[in-house]
Amino acid sequence: MNGQNRQNITPGLVVNIVLKKDQRSGKLTRGKVKDILTNSAYHPHGIKVRLEDGQVGRVKEIVQNQEEQK
């Protein structure tokens, strides 16, 4: 699942993001969502989030959905 819709992303979700410094290469970083930084319901490049380790980037794909976490 892609990360363009805000409604699909919740704190605690495991996601792959692309950091600002990695936008050219497209290198993905995996982590758990701590905060959702994008206010709009949709963003074509992915919803911007802060991971639990403090890194900020745009969600490219959701690795684990809410049903799998329970």
PQR file of N, CA, C, O and H, with PARSE charges and radii, in Angstrom:
ATOM      1  N   MET A   1       0.856  -1.183   0.000 -0.4000 1.5000
ATOM      2  CA  MET A   1       0.000   0.000   0.000 -0.0000 2.0000
ATOM      3  C   MET A   1       0.895   1.238   0.000  0.5500 1.7000
ATOM      4  O   MET A   1       1.898   1.285   0.711 -0.5500 1.4000
ATOM      5  N   ASN A   2       0.530   2.229  -0.793 -0.4000 1.5000
ATOM      6  CA  ASN A   2       1.350   3.434  -0.846 -0.0000 2.0000
ATOM      7  C   ASN A   2       0.995   4.387   0.297  0.5500 1.7000
ATOM      8  O   ASN A   2       0.008   4.177   1.003 -0.5500 1.4000
ATOM      9  H   ASN A   2      -0.285   2.190  -1.371  0.4000 1.0000
ATOM     10  N   GLY A   3       1.788   5.414   0.472 -0.4000 1.5000
ATOM     11  CA  GLY A   3       1.606   6.334   1.592 -0.0000 2.0000
ATOM     12  C   GLY A   3       1.096   7.691   1.189  0.5500 1.7000
ATOM     13  O   GLY A   3       1.483   8.690   1.795 -0.5500 1.4000
ATOM     14  H   GLY A   3       2.590   5.584  -0.101  0.4000 1.0000
ATOM     15  N   GLN A   4       0.233   7.768   0.179 -0.4000 1.5000
ATOM     16  CA  GLN A   4      -0.253   9.064  -0.288 -0.0000 2.0000
ATOM     17  C   GLN A   4      -1.510   9.529   0.439  0.5500 1.7000
ATOM     18  O   GLN A   4      -1.814  10.722   0.416 -0.5500 1.4000
ATOM     19  H   GLN A   4      -0.082   6.956  -0.313  0.4000 1.0000
ATOM     20  N   ASN A   5      -2.251   8.626   1.083 -0.4000 1.5000
ATOM     21  CA  ASN A   5      -3.472   8.987   1.793 -0.0000 2.0000
ATOM     22  C   ASN A   5      -3.231   8.994   3.289  0.5500 1.7000
ATOM     23  O   ASN A   5      -2.790   8.001   3.866 -0.5500 1.4000
ATOM     24  H   ASN A   5      -2.004   7.657   1.101  0.4000 1.0000
ATOM     25  N   ARG A   6      -3.526  10.133   3.912 -0.4000 1.5000
ATOM     26  CA  ARG A   6      -3.281  10.316   5.340 -0.0000 2.0000
ATOM     27  C   ARG A   6      -4.080   9.332   6.187  0.5500 1.7000
ATOM     28  O   ARG A   6      -3.610   8.897   7.238 -0.5500 1.4000
ATOM     29  H   ARG A   6      -3.884  10.940   3.443  0.4000 1.0000
ATOM     30  N   GLN A   7      -5.290   8.977   5.736 -0.4000 1.5000
ATOM     31  CA  GLN A   7      -6.153   8.093   6.520 -0.0000 2.0000
ATOM     32  C   GLN A   7      -5.572   6.699   6.698  0.5500 1.7000
ATOM     33  O   GLN A   7      -5.966   5.981   7.618 -0.5500 1.4000
ATOM     34  H   GLN A   7      -5.672   9.331   4.882  0.4000 1.0000
ATOM     35  N   ASN A   8      -4.630   6.297   5.824 -0.4000 1.5000
ATOM     36  CA  ASN A   8      -4.018   4.971   5.914 -0.0000 2.0000
ATOM     37  C   ASN A   8      -2.848   4.919   6.895  0.5500 1.7000
ATOM     38  O   ASN A   8      -2.328   3.841   7.181 -0.5500 1.4000
ATOM     39  H   ASN A   8      -4.309   6.880   5.077  0.4000 1.0000
ATOM     40  N   ILE A   9      -2.432   6.075   7.412 -0.4000 1.5000
ATOM     41  CA  ILE A   9      -1.227   6.142   8.244 -0.0000 2.0000
ATOM     42  C   ILE A   9      -1.604   6.526   9.671  0.5500 1.7000
ATOM     43  O   ILE A   9      -2.300   7.514   9.900 -0.5500 1.4000
ATOM     44  H   ILE A   9      -2.855   6.951   7.179  0.4000 1.0000
ATOM     45  N   THR A  10      -1.134   5.732  10.617 -0.4000 1.5000
ATOM     46  CA  THR A  10      -1.385   6.001  12.033 -0.0000 2.0000
ATOM     47  C   THR A  10      -0.087   5.825  12.811  0.5500 1.7000
ATOM     48  O   THR A  10       0.791   5.077  12.379 -0.5500 1.4000
ATOM     49  H   THR A  10      -0.568   4.929  10.431  0.4000 1.0000
ATOM     50  N   PRO A  11       0.051   6.504  13.958 -0.5600 1.5000
ATOM     51  CA  PRO A  11       1.239   6.300  14.784  0.2800 2.0000
ATOM     52  C   PRO A  11       1.395   4.829  15.168  0.5500 1.7000
ATOM     53  O   PRO A  11       0.414   4.155  15.482 -0.5500 1.4000
ATOM     54  N   GLY A  12       2.626   4.341  15.142 -0.4000 1.5000
ATOM     55  CA  GLY A  12       2.920   2.958  15.474 -0.0000 2.0000
ATOM     56  C   GLY A  12       3.002   2.044  14.270  0.5500 1.7000
ATOM     57  O   GLY A  12       3.413   0.890  14.387 -0.5500 1.4000
ATOM     58  H   GLY A  12       3.423   4.889  14.887  0.4000 1.0000
ATOM     59  N   LEU A  13       2.611   2.558  13.103 -0.4000 1.5000
ATOM     60  CA  LEU A  13       2.633   1.778  11.865 -0.0000 2.0000
ATOM     61  C   LEU A  13       4.069   1.654  11.360  0.5500 1.7000
ATOM     62  O   LEU A  13       4.838   2.611  11.447 -0.5500 1.4000
ATOM     63  H   LEU A  13       2.277   3.495  13.008  0.4000 1.0000
ATOM     64  N   VAL A  14       4.438   0.484  10.835 -0.4000 1.5000
ATOM     65  CA  VAL A  14       5.759   0.279  10.243 -0.0000 2.0000
ATOM     66  C   VAL A  14       5.677   0.672   8.769  0.5500 1.7000
ATOM     67  O   VAL A  14       4.855   0.146   8.019 -0.5500 1.4000
ATOM     68  H   VAL A  14       3.813  -0.293  10.764  0.4000 1.0000
ATOM     69  N   VAL A  15       6.549   1.614   8.363 -0.4000 1.5000
ATOM     70  CA  VAL A  15       6.513   2.150   7.000 -0.0000 2.0000
ATOM     71  C   VAL A  15       7.919   2.265   6.424  0.5500 1.7000
ATOM     72  O   VAL A  15       8.906   2.247   7.160 -0.5500 1.4000
ATOM     73  H   VAL A  15       7.217   2.042   8.972  0.4000 1.0000
ATOM     74  N   ASN A  16       7.998   2.383   5.107 -0.4000 1.5000
ATOM     75  CA  ASN A  16       9.238   2.731   4.420 -0.0000 2.0000
ATOM     76  C   ASN A  16       9.104   4.179   3.971  0.5500 1.7000
ATOM     77  O   ASN A  16       8.133   4.539   3.306 -0.5500 1.4000
ATOM     78  H   ASN A  16       7.197   2.398   4.509  0.4000 1.0000
ATOM     79  N   ILE A  17      10.081   5.012   4.335 -0.4000 1.5000
ATOM     80  CA  ILE A  17      10.062   6.416   3.942 -0.0000 2.0000
ATOM     81  C   ILE A  17      11.300   6.733   3.114  0.5500 1.7000
ATOM     82  O   ILE A  17      12.290   6.003   3.146 -0.5500 1.4000
ATOM     83  H   ILE A  17      10.870   4.719   4.876  0.4000 1.0000
ATOM     84  N   VAL A  18      11.227   7.832   2.373 -0.4000 1.5000
ATOM     85  CA  VAL A  18      12.405   8.347   1.694 -0.0000 2.0000
ATOM     86  C   VAL A  18      12.772   9.654   2.386  0.5500 1.7000
ATOM     87  O   VAL A  18      11.957  10.571   2.479 -0.5500 1.4000
ATOM     88  H   VAL A  18      10.422   8.425   2.346  0.4000 1.0000
ATOM     89  N   LEU A  19      14.008   9.727   2.868 -0.4000 1.5000
ATOM     90  CA  LEU A  19      14.506  10.929   3.534 -0.0000 2.0000
ATOM     91  C   LEU A  19      14.823  11.991   2.497  0.5500 1.7000
ATOM     92  O   LEU A  19      15.035  11.668   1.328 -0.5500 1.4000
ATOM     93  H   LEU A  19      14.671   8.982   2.793  0.4000 1.0000
ATOM     94  N   LYS A  20      14.859  13.252   2.906 -0.4000 1.5000
ATOM     95  CA  LYS A  20      15.167  14.366   2.001 -0.0000 2.0000
ATOM     96  C   LYS A  20      16.499  14.122   1.280  0.5500 1.7000
ATOM     97  O   LYS A  20      16.604  14.325   0.070 -0.5500 1.4000
ATOM     98  H   LYS A  20      14.687  13.514   3.855  0.4000 1.0000
ATOM     99  N   LYS A  21      17.507  13.687   2.033 -0.4000 1.5000
ATOM    100  CA  LYS A  21      18.839  13.482   1.446 -0.0000 2.0000
ATOM    101  C   LYS A  21      18.873  12.309   0.470  0.5500 1.7000
ATOM    102  O   LYS A  21      19.787  12.209  -0.349 -0.5500 1.4000
ATOM    103  H   LYS A  21      17.421  13.522   3.016  0.4000 1.0000
ATOM    104  N   ASP A  22      17.873  11.413   0.555 -0.4000 1.5000
ATOM    105  CA  ASP A  22      17.844  10.225  -0.301 -0.0000 2.0000
ATOM    106  C   ASP A  22      16.844  10.334  -1.449  0.5500 1.7000
ATOM    107  O   ASP A  22      16.583   9.342  -2.130 -0.5500 1.4000
ATOM    108  H   ASP A  22      17.131  11.494   1.220  0.4000 1.0000
ATOM    109  N   GLN A  23      16.282  11.514  -1.674 -0.4000 1.5000
ATOM    110  CA  GLN A  23      15.264  11.655  -2.708 -0.0000 2.0000
ATOM    111  C   GLN A  23      15.791  11.341  -4.103  0.5500 1.7000
ATOM    112  O   GLN A  23      15.071  10.760  -4.915 -0.5500 1.4000
ATOM    113  H   GLN A  23      16.494  12.320  -1.120  0.4000 1.0000
ATOM    114  N   ARG A  24      17.025  11.711  -4.392 -0.4000 1.5000
ATOM    115  CA  ARG A  24      17.592  11.447  -5.716 -0.0000 2.0000
ATOM    116  C   ARG A  24      17.811   9.959  -5.946  0.5500 1.7000
ATOM    117  O   ARG A  24      17.518   9.441  -7.024 -0.5500 1.4000
ATOM    118  H   ARG A  24      17.610  12.183  -3.732  0.4000 1.0000
ATOM    119  N   SER A  25      18.327   9.271  -4.930 -0.4000 1.5000
ATOM    120  CA  SER A  25      18.613   7.843  -5.075 -0.0000 2.0000
ATOM    121  C   SER A  25      17.378   6.982  -4.853  0.5500 1.7000
ATOM    122  O   SER A  25      17.296   5.867  -5.369 -0.5500 1.4000
ATOM    123  H   SER A  25      18.564   9.691  -4.055  0.4000 1.0000
ATOM    124  N   GLY A  26      16.422   7.489  -4.092 -0.4000 1.5000
ATOM    125  CA  GLY A  26      15.215   6.726  -3.795 -0.0000 2.0000
ATOM    126  C   GLY A  26      15.410   5.690  -2.705  0.5500 1.7000
ATOM    127  O   GLY A  26      14.570   4.807  -2.532 -0.5500 1.4000
ATOM    128  H   GLY A  26      16.488   8.394  -3.672  0.4000 1.0000
ATOM    129  N   LYS A  27      16.524   5.788  -1.956 -0.4000 1.5000
ATOM    130  CA  LYS A  27      16.806   4.839  -0.879 -0.0000 2.0000
ATOM    131  C   LYS A  27      15.725   4.937   0.195  0.5500 1.7000
ATOM    132  O   LYS A  27      15.364   6.033   0.626 -0.5500 1.4000
ATOM    133  H   LYS A  27      17.206   6.506  -2.096  0.4000 1.0000
ATOM    134  N   LEU A  28      15.213   3.786   0.620 -0.4000 1.5000
ATOM    135  CA  LEU A  28      14.145   3.755   1.612 -0.0000 2.0000
ATOM    136  C   LEU A  28      14.696   3.477   3.002  0.5500 1.7000
ATOM    137  O   LEU A  28      15.688   2.766   3.164 -0.5500 1.4000
ATOM    138  H   LEU A  28      15.506   2.896   0.270  0.4000 1.0000
ATOM    139  N   THR A  29      14.035   4.051   4.001 -0.4000 1.5000
ATOM    140  CA  THR A  29      14.376   3.851   5.398 -0.0000 2.0000
ATOM    141  C   THR A  29      13.133   3.315   6.097  0.5500 1.7000
ATOM    142  O   THR A  29      12.048   3.881   5.959 -0.5500 1.4000
ATOM    143  H   THR A  29      13.230   4.629   3.870  0.4000 1.0000
ATOM    144  N   ARG A  30      13.286   2.223   6.847 -0.4000 1.5000
ATOM    145  CA  ARG A  30      12.141   1.606   7.529 -0.0000 2.0000
ATOM    146  C   ARG A  30      12.093   2.042   8.984  0.5500 1.7000
ATOM    147  O   ARG A  30      13.129   2.171   9.636 -0.5500 1.4000
ATOM    148  H   ARG A  30      14.167   1.764   6.959  0.4000 1.0000
ATOM    149  N   GLY A  31      10.889   2.268   9.489 -0.4000 1.5000
ATOM    150  CA  GLY A  31      10.722   2.613  10.886 -0.0000 2.0000
ATOM    151  C   GLY A  31       9.263   2.704  11.265  0.5500 1.7000
ATOM    152  O   GLY A  31       8.372   2.542  10.432 -0.5500 1.4000
ATOM    153  H   GLY A  31      10.047   2.163   8.960  0.4000 1.0000
ATOM    154  N   LYS A  32       9.032   2.971  12.558 -0.4000 1.5000
ATOM    155  CA  LYS A  32       7.674   3.128  13.085 -0.0000 2.0000
ATOM    156  C   LYS A  32       7.310   4.600  13.129  0.5500 1.7000
ATOM    157  O   LYS A  32       8.119   5.438  13.529 -0.5500 1.4000
ATOM    158  H   LYS A  32       9.755   3.103  13.235  0.4000 1.0000
ATOM    159  N   VAL A  33       6.085   4.912  12.716 -0.4000 1.5000
ATOM    160  CA  VAL A  33       5.595   6.291  12.704 -0.0000 2.0000
ATOM    161  C   VAL A  33       5.392   6.780  14.134  0.5500 1.7000
ATOM    162  O   VAL A  33       4.754   6.117  14.952 -0.5500 1.4000
ATOM    163  H   VAL A  33       5.428   4.232  12.391  0.4000 1.0000
ATOM    164  N   LYS A  34       5.953   7.964  14.418 -0.4000 1.5000
ATOM    165  CA  LYS A  34       5.717   8.620  15.703 -0.0000 2.0000
ATOM    166  C   LYS A  34       4.706   9.745  15.522  0.5500 1.7000
ATOM    167  O   LYS A  34       3.728   9.827  16.265 -0.5500 1.4000
ATOM    168  H   LYS A  34       6.471   8.503  13.754  0.4000 1.0000
ATOM    169  N   ASP A  35       4.939  10.621  14.528 -0.4000 1.5000
ATOM    170  CA  ASP A  35       4.061  11.772  14.272 -0.0000 2.0000
ATOM    171  C   ASP A  35       3.775  11.867  12.784  0.5500 1.7000
ATOM    172  O   ASP A  35       4.619  11.540  11.949 -0.5500 1.4000
ATOM    173  H   ASP A  35       5.734  10.554  13.925  0.4000 1.0000
ATOM    174  N   ILE A  36       2.549  12.328  12.461 -0.4000 1.5000
ATOM    175  CA  ILE A  36       2.188  12.629  11.076 -0.0000 2.0000
ATOM    176  C   ILE A  36       2.313  14.136  10.908  0.5500 1.7000
ATOM    177  O   ILE A  36       1.667  14.900  11.625 -0.5500 1.4000
ATOM    178  H   ILE A  36       1.864  12.594  13.139  0.4000 1.0000
ATOM    179  N   LEU A  37       3.150  14.568   9.955 -0.4000 1.5000
ATOM    180  CA  LEU A  37       3.457  15.987   9.796 -0.0000 2.0000
ATOM    181  C   LEU A  37       2.643  16.673   8.699  0.5500 1.7000
ATOM    182  O   LEU A  37       2.488  17.894   8.722 -0.5500 1.4000
ATOM    183  H   LEU A  37       3.675  13.948   9.372  0.4000 1.0000
ATOM    184  N   THR A  38       2.124  15.910   7.745 -0.4000 1.5000
ATOM    185  CA  THR A  38       1.317  16.481   6.660 -0.0000 2.0000
ATOM    186  C   THR A  38      -0.115  16.649   7.151  0.5500 1.7000
ATOM    187  O   THR A  38      -0.703  15.720   7.703 -0.5500 1.4000
ATOM    188  H   THR A  38       2.250  14.918   7.726  0.4000 1.0000
ATOM    189  N   ASN A  39      -0.675  17.848   6.946 -0.4000 1.5000
ATOM    190  CA  ASN A  39      -2.044  18.117   7.394 -0.0000 2.0000
ATOM    191  C   ASN A  39      -3.098  17.734   6.357  0.5500 1.7000
ATOM    192  O   ASN A  39      -4.226  17.401   6.721 -0.5500 1.4000
ATOM    193  H   ASN A  39      -0.197  18.604   6.498  0.4000 1.0000
ATOM    194  N   SER A  40      -2.745  17.778   5.073 -0.4000 1.5000
ATOM    195  CA  SER A  40      -3.732  17.484   4.033 -0.0000 2.0000
ATOM    196  C   SER A  40      -4.041  15.985   3.989  0.5500 1.7000
ATOM    197  O   SER A  40      -3.240  15.163   4.435 -0.5500 1.4000
ATOM    198  H   SER A  40      -1.829  18.049   4.778  0.4000 1.0000
ATOM    199  N   ALA A  41      -5.210  15.645   3.447 -0.4000 1.5000
ATOM    200  CA  ALA A  41      -5.656  14.254   3.392 -0.0000 2.0000
ATOM    201  C   ALA A  41      -4.890  13.441   2.357  0.5500 1.7000
ATOM    202  O   ALA A  41      -4.831  12.215   2.454 -0.5500 1.4000
ATOM    203  H   ALA A  41      -5.860  16.313   3.086  0.4000 1.0000
ATOM    204  N   TYR A  42      -4.296  14.117   1.358 -0.4000 1.5000
ATOM    205  CA  TYR A  42      -3.591  13.431   0.270 -0.0000 2.0000
ATOM    206  C   TYR A  42      -2.369  14.244  -0.130  0.5500 1.7000
ATOM    207  O   TYR A  42      -2.414  15.474  -0.161 -0.5500 1.4000
ATOM    208  H   TYR A  42      -4.343  15.113   1.280  0.4000 1.0000
ATOM    209  N   HIS A  43      -1.279  13.550  -0.436 -0.4000 1.5000
ATOM    210  CA  HIS A  43      -0.098  14.218  -0.989 -0.0000 2.0000
ATOM    211  C   HIS A  43       0.507  13.301  -2.046  0.5500 1.7000
ATOM    212  O   HIS A  43       0.782  12.135  -1.763 -0.5500 1.4000
ATOM    213  H   HIS A  43      -1.243  12.551  -0.411  0.4000 1.0000
ATOM    214  N   PRO A  44       0.721  13.814  -3.278 -0.5600 1.5000
ATOM    215  CA  PRO A  44       1.190  12.954  -4.377  0.2800 2.0000
ATOM    216  C   PRO A  44       2.560  12.322  -4.151  0.5500 1.7000
ATOM    217  O   PRO A  44       2.846  11.270  -4.723 -0.5500 1.4000
ATOM    218  N   HIS A  45       3.413  12.936  -3.329 -0.4000 1.5000
ATOM    219  CA  HIS A  45       4.754  12.389  -3.077 -0.0000 2.0000
ATOM    220  C   HIS A  45       4.813  11.577  -1.796  0.5500 1.7000
ATOM    221  O   HIS A  45       5.871  11.052  -1.450 -0.5500 1.4000
ATOM    222  H   HIS A  45       3.181  13.790  -2.864  0.4000 1.0000
ATOM    223  N   GLY A  46       3.703  11.464  -1.086 -0.4000 1.5000
ATOM    224  CA  GLY A  46       3.667  10.705   0.164 -0.0000 2.0000
ATOM    225  C   GLY A  46       3.471  11.617   1.360  0.5500 1.7000
ATOM    226  O   GLY A  46       3.920  12.763   1.365 -0.5500 1.4000
ATOM    227  H   GLY A  46       2.844  11.891  -1.367  0.4000 1.0000
ATOM    228  N   ILE A  47       2.803  11.101   2.361 -0.4000 1.5000
ATOM    229  CA  ILE A  47       2.548  11.844   3.595 -0.0000 2.0000
ATOM    230  C   ILE A  47       3.854  11.947   4.378  0.5500 1.7000
ATOM    231  O   ILE A  47       4.563  10.955   4.545 -0.5500 1.4000
ATOM    232  H   ILE A  47       2.438  10.170   2.357  0.4000 1.0000
ATOM    233  N   LYS A  48       4.168  13.145   4.855 -0.4000 1.5000
ATOM    234  CA  LYS A  48       5.408  13.354   5.615 -0.0000 2.0000
ATOM    235  C   LYS A  48       5.190  12.932   7.067  0.5500 1.7000
ATOM    236  O   LYS A  48       4.214  13.328   7.704 -0.5500 1.4000
ATOM    237  H   LYS A  48       3.592  13.952   4.719  0.4000 1.0000
ATOM    238  N   VAL A  49       6.115  12.123   7.574 -0.4000 1.5000
ATOM    239  CA  VAL A  49       6.024  11.615   8.943 -0.0000 2.0000
ATOM    240  C   VAL A  49       7.373  11.740   9.656  0.5500 1.7000
ATOM    241  O   VAL A  49       8.423  11.885   9.030 -0.5500 1.4000
ATOM    242  H   VAL A  49       6.908  11.801   7.056  0.4000 1.0000
ATOM    243  N   ARG A  50       7.302  11.678  10.991 -0.4000 1.5000
ATOM    244  CA  ARG A  50       8.508  11.572  11.824 -0.0000 2.0000
ATOM    245  C   ARG A  50       8.512  10.169  12.412  0.5500 1.7000
ATOM    246  O   ARG A  50       7.522   9.731  12.998 -0.5500 1.4000
ATOM    247  H   ARG A  50       6.449  11.560  11.499  0.4000 1.0000
ATOM    248  N   LEU A  51       9.626   9.469  12.252 -0.4000 1.5000
ATOM    249  CA  LEU A  51       9.752   8.132  12.817 -0.0000 2.0000
ATOM    250  C   LEU A  51      10.109   8.213  14.292  0.5500 1.7000
ATOM    251  O   LEU A  51      10.483   9.276  14.787 -0.5500 1.4000
ATOM    252  H   LEU A  51      10.430   9.824  11.776  0.4000 1.0000
ATOM    253  N   GLU A  52       9.993   7.089  14.999 -0.4000 1.5000
ATOM    254  CA  GLU A  52      10.306   7.054  16.427 -0.0000 2.0000
ATOM    255  C   GLU A  52      11.758   7.405  16.712  0.5500 1.7000
ATOM    256  O   GLU A  52      12.075   7.865  17.809 -0.5500 1.4000
ATOM    257  H   GLU A  52       9.688   6.225  14.598  0.4000 1.0000
ATOM    258  N   ASP A  53      12.661   7.195  15.727 -0.4000 1.5000
ATOM    259  CA  ASP A  53      14.072   7.545  15.927 -0.0000 2.0000
ATOM    260  C   ASP A  53      14.377   8.996  15.543  0.5500 1.7000
ATOM    261  O   ASP A  53      15.531   9.421  15.601 -0.5500 1.4000
ATOM    262  H   ASP A  53      12.404   6.822  14.835  0.4000 1.0000
ATOM    263  N   GLY A  54      13.335   9.768  15.148 -0.4000 1.5000
ATOM    264  CA  GLY A  54      13.501  11.184  14.866 -0.0000 2.0000
ATOM    265  C   GLY A  54      13.694  11.546  13.407  0.5500 1.7000
ATOM    266  O   GLY A  54      13.675  12.730  13.071 -0.5500 1.4000
ATOM    267  H   GLY A  54      12.398   9.423  15.102  0.4000 1.0000
ATOM    268  N   GLN A  55      13.879  10.574  12.530 -0.4000 1.5000
ATOM    269  CA  GLN A  55      14.061  10.861  11.108 -0.0000 2.0000
ATOM    270  C   GLN A  55      12.738  11.286  10.481  0.5500 1.7000
ATOM    271  O   GLN A  55      11.676  10.781  10.844 -0.5500 1.4000
ATOM    272  H   GLN A  55      13.894   9.613  12.803  0.4000 1.0000
ATOM    273  N   VAL A  56      12.818  12.229   9.526 -0.4000 1.5000
ATOM    274  CA  VAL A  56      11.634  12.760   8.864 -0.0000 2.0000
ATOM    275  C   VAL A  56      11.719  12.471   7.373  0.5500 1.7000
ATOM    276  O   VAL A  56      12.755  12.678   6.742 -0.5500 1.4000
ATOM    277  H   VAL A  56      13.681  12.638   9.231  0.4000 1.0000
ATOM    278  N   GLY A  57      10.603  11.987   6.820 -0.4000 1.5000
ATOM    279  CA  GLY A  57      10.561  11.723   5.393 -0.0000 2.0000
ATOM    280  C   GLY A  57       9.146  11.452   4.927  0.5500 1.7000
ATOM    281  O   GLY A  57       8.201  11.497   5.713 -0.5500 1.4000
ATOM    282  H   GLY A  57       9.761  11.819   7.333  0.4000 1.0000
ATOM    283  N   ARG A  58       9.009  11.168   3.639 -0.4000 1.5000
ATOM    284  CA  ARG A  58       7.691  10.907   3.055 -0.0000 2.0000
ATOM    285  C   ARG A  58       7.473   9.401   2.909  0.5500 1.7000
ATOM    286  O   ARG A  58       8.362   8.671   2.470 -0.5500 1.4000
ATOM    287  H   ARG A  58       9.777  11.131   3.000  0.4000 1.0000
ATOM    288  N   VAL A  59       6.276   8.952   3.283 -0.4000 1.5000
ATOM    289  CA  VAL A  59       5.941   7.529   3.237 -0.0000 2.0000
ATOM    290  C   VAL A  59       5.816   7.073   1.791  0.5500 1.7000
ATOM    291  O   VAL A  59       5.027   7.625   1.024 -0.5500 1.4000
ATOM    292  H   VAL A  59       5.554   9.545   3.639  0.4000 1.0000
ATOM    293  N   LYS A  60       6.594   6.069   1.426 -0.4000 1.5000
ATOM    294  CA  LYS A  60       6.518   5.476   0.092 -0.0000 2.0000
ATOM    295  C   LYS A  60       5.682   4.209   0.117  0.5500 1.7000
ATOM    296  O   LYS A  60       4.958   3.927  -0.837 -0.5500 1.4000
ATOM    297  H   LYS A  60       7.234   5.621   2.050  0.4000 1.0000
ATOM    298  N   GLU A  61       5.773   3.446   1.190 -0.4000 1.5000
ATOM    299  CA  GLU A  61       4.932   2.253   1.301 -0.0000 2.0000
ATOM    300  C   GLU A  61       4.703   1.897   2.755  0.5500 1.7000
ATOM    301  O   GLU A  61       5.542   2.146   3.620 -0.5500 1.4000
ATOM    302  H   GLU A  61       6.361   3.675   1.965  0.4000 1.0000
ATOM    303  N   ILE A  62       3.543   1.309   2.999 -0.4000 1.5000
ATOM    304  CA  ILE A  62       3.187   0.844   4.338 -0.0000 2.0000
ATOM    305  C   ILE A  62       3.562  -0.636   4.399  0.5500 1.7000
ATOM    306  O   ILE A  62       3.093  -1.444   3.597 -0.5500 1.4000
ATOM    307  H   ILE A  62       2.861   1.107   2.296  0.4000 1.0000
ATOM    308  N   VAL A  63       4.415  -0.975   5.364 -0.4000 1.5000
ATOM    309  CA  VAL A  63       4.932  -2.327   5.469 -0.0000 2.0000
ATOM    310  C   VAL A  63       3.958  -3.212   6.229  0.5500 1.7000
ATOM    311  O   VAL A  63       3.732  -4.363   5.855 -0.5500 1.4000
ATOM    312  H   VAL A  63       4.796  -0.320   6.016  0.4000 1.0000
ATOM    313  N   GLN A  64       3.385  -2.676   7.290 -0.4000 1.5000
ATOM    314  CA  GLN A  64       2.534  -3.470   8.167 -0.0000 2.0000
ATOM    315  C   GLN A  64       1.263  -2.676   8.443  0.5500 1.7000
ATOM    316  O   GLN A  64       1.335  -1.548   8.931 -0.5500 1.4000
ATOM    317  H   GLN A  64       3.568  -1.741   7.594  0.4000 1.0000
ATOM    318  N   ASN A  65       0.095  -3.253   8.137 -0.4000 1.5000
ATOM    319  CA  ASN A  65      -1.147  -2.517   8.395 -0.0000 2.0000
ATOM    320  C   ASN A  65      -1.667  -2.777   9.798  0.5500 1.7000
ATOM    321  O   ASN A  65      -1.120  -3.611  10.519 -0.5500 1.4000
ATOM    322  H   ASN A  65       0.037  -4.169   7.741  0.4000 1.0000
ATOM    323  N   GLN A  66      -2.707  -2.079  10.185 -0.4000 1.5000
ATOM    324  CA  GLN A  66      -3.233  -2.135  11.547 -0.0000 2.0000
ATOM    325  C   GLN A  66      -3.693  -3.550  11.931  0.5500 1.7000
ATOM    326  O   GLN A  66      -3.491  -3.970  13.070 -0.5500 1.4000
ATOM    327  H   GLN A  66      -3.151  -1.402   9.599  0.4000 1.0000
ATOM    328  N   GLU A  67      -4.310  -4.288  10.996 -0.4000 1.5000
ATOM    329  CA  GLU A  67      -4.808  -5.628  11.315 -0.0000 2.0000
ATOM    330  C   GLU A  67      -3.663  -6.588  11.659  0.5500 1.7000
ATOM    331  O   GLU A  67      -3.814  -7.435  12.541 -0.5500 1.4000
ATOM    332  H   GLU A  67      -4.475  -3.947  10.071  0.4000 1.0000
ATOM    333  N   GLU A  68      -2.520  -6.463  10.971 -0.4000 1.5000
ATOM    334  CA  GLU A  68      -1.380  -7.334  11.214 -0.0000 2.0000
ATOM    335  C   GLU A  68      -0.723  -7.039  12.553  0.5500 1.7000
ATOM    336  O   GLU A  68      -0.090  -7.922  13.132 -0.5500 1.4000
ATOM    337  H   GLU A  68      -2.398  -5.775  10.255  0.4000 1.0000
ATOM    338  N   GLN A  69      -0.859  -5.815  13.060 -0.4000 1.5000
ATOM    339  CA  GLN A  69      -0.216  -5.446  14.319 -0.0000 2.0000
ATOM    340  C   GLN A  69      -0.914  -6.045  15.518  0.5500 1.7000
ATOM    341  O   GLN A  69      -0.284  -6.248  16.555 -0.5500 1.4000
ATOM    342  H   GLN A  69      -1.373  -5.097  12.590  0.4000 1.0000
ATOM    343  N   LYS A  70      -2.208  -6.336  15.405 -0.4000 1.5000
ATOM    344  CA  LYS A  70      -2.990  -6.818  16.548 -0.0000 2.0000
ATOM    345  C   LYS A  70      -2.791  -8.290  16.788  0.5500 1.7000
ATOM    346  O   LYS A  70      -3.379  -8.849  17.713 -0.5500 1.4000
ATOM    347  H   LYS A  70      -2.720  -6.171  14.562  0.4000 1.0000
TER
END
